[in-house]
């Protein structure tokens, strides 16, 4: 598994349309959200402290500190090309073994 991040990428960055749209009713995750799913441990942790968050607290924290309404979407051909290169590189490495 490999993760690739692209600074400045918006949702739908792989679309052709470079115009930015604001979707008022869309739910978005706030930057200060402490929730993170630890894939190795199979549990939700506080991403700032690393401590486990109990299941009954996840929903409350999600509602209080993690979600808001309104999101922006925007296509970015440069970032789409970067993502495509990363995919081709990953597949080439994976299947050339």
Protein Blocks (a to p, Z undefined) as FASTA:
>chain_A
ZZdddehiaehklpmblcdcddfkbccddfklmbdcdfknopacdfknopacdfklmmmm
mmmmmgcehidddddfklmmmmmmmmmmmmmmmmmZZ
